Amino acid sequence: MSALVPGETALPRRVRQAGTPPPPERHPPSLAGNRSLPYAAIDTELAELRLQIPGVTGCVLGGVDGLLITHTMPDGSSPDDLAALAASTFGLGRQVGLSLGQGPFRQSTVRNATGYLSVYAVNGQALLAVVGEDTVNVARLHLHAPGVAERLAALLAAGTA
């Protein structure tokens, strides 16, 4: 460890608390590969979102665990990777919400040079990731996608009941 330069203040450090650690968090089982889900109805919702919003190139329904449930991405894309990226985006957004005391994750959008990725919370187990070109109307997407996420949540609940 280096010595402090005169006039500098040491940064506070976290110290491990004595005692027993908290029990591990219990997570619900993954939805990936669940044969009881209504995939046809889910795929219809994803396709409708793609049709309603010009510039949307594809959608992924993935678990918060990063595993792909289903998708409407074009051939040649990597929907499994996108499901994992959506889960990473969710994890970061969830921590921001917790740190700032702003409540649970709802939505996050990343803008890149030629497009967008928006991730929406569906329920405690699933995320909707929407990929769009740079020309997509993001405001319109943000108006329609939460309703799609609610309908997807209802479909997932019916499929896992």
N, C-alpha and C positions, 0 to 999 in steps of 0.2 A: 504494500500500500504506500502511496506517496504522501509526503508531508504536505500540509496546507501552506500555501503561499500567504505571507502576511497580508491581512485585509480580506481574505476569502473566508466564507462561511461554509462549514461542512453541511452537506445535504443530509436530511434525515434518512434513516434506513429502517426498513421493516425488520422486526425481530420476531422470530418464531415464538408463538404462544405456547406456554407449557400446558400439559394436559393431553387428553385424547383428541385426535382429530375428529371432525364431524363425520357422520356416516356418508358413504358415497351417495350421490344423487341417483334416484331411480328414474330411468328413462323408459318411455313406452316402447314397445317393439317397433321395429322399422316397418314402414308401409311398402317398401320396395319388394316386389315379387308377391304381394298379397293377391291371391287369385280371386278373392271375394269382392274386390273393388269393381265398381261399374265403369270399366275402362272406356266403353263406347260413349257414355255420357260425358265422361271427363274429357276425352279427345274432342268431342263436339264443342264443349266450352272453350277449349284452347283454340280450336280452329275458328270459332266465331270471333274471338278476340282478335285474332290475326286478320280476319276479314273486315272487322269494324274499324280498325285503326290502320290507315295506310302507312307503310314504312315499317310495320312490324314484320320481321323476317322469320320469327319462330318463338315458340314457348316451351318451357320445361316445367314439369311438376316434379319436384324432388323433395326428399325428406330433409329435415333439419340435420340428419346424420350424414348428408352429402350423397346419398344414394338415389339414383334415378328411379322415378315411379313410372312416368310416361312423358312423351314429348311430341311436338309437331315441328321439329327442326328440319331444315332441308337436308337432303343427302350430302354427305361429305363434311357435315358438321360433327361436333363432339358433344352430344347431349350428356354423356356421363361426366365429362369434365365440367360442363356448365352447371350441372346439379351440385358438384363439389364446390364450384366457385360461388354459387348461390348460398350454400351453407356457410362458407367463409364470410361472405358479406353479411349474412344474418348474425353470425357470431360477433363480428365487429360492431354491428349496429345495436345488438343486444347489450353489449358491454358499455357502449356510449350511453344508451338509455339508462342503464343502471347507475353509471358513474355520475350522470347529471341529474338523476332523480326524475327523469321524464317519462317513466313507464316502459311498458313492453315494446318490442320492435314492431313496426307496422310496415315500413317501406324504405328502400334505399335505391338511389339511382346513381350510376356511374356514367359519365360522359367521356367518350374517347374521341380521337380525331375523326373517325368516320362512322360513329354510331353510339348506341346507348345499351346499357344493361340495367333493367329495373327489377328489383326483387321485392316481392310482397309476401307478407305473412298470410298463410291460409288458415292454419290452426297451430296448435302446439307441436305438431309433427310434420307439417308440410309447408313448402314454399313454392310460390309461382315466380319463375324467372322469365322475363320478356326481353328478347333481343330486338333492337330496332336500328334502322339506318339513321344517318344523320338528319334525314328529312322527316322523321317521325314527329308528330305533334305530341310532345311529352305531356302537356297539360291535358289533352284529350285522353291520353293513355292513363294518366293519374285519375281521371274521372271514371273511366270504365273498368280498369283492372280491379279496384277493391270490390266491386260488385261480382266480378268473376271469381275472385278469391272467396267471397262468401258462399257463392253457389258451389264451388269446389269443396269447401269445408263441409257443406251439407251432404254432398255426394260421398265424401270420404267417411263421414260419420255413419251414413246409411250402409256403406260397404263394410264397415268394421263392427257394426252392432251385432 
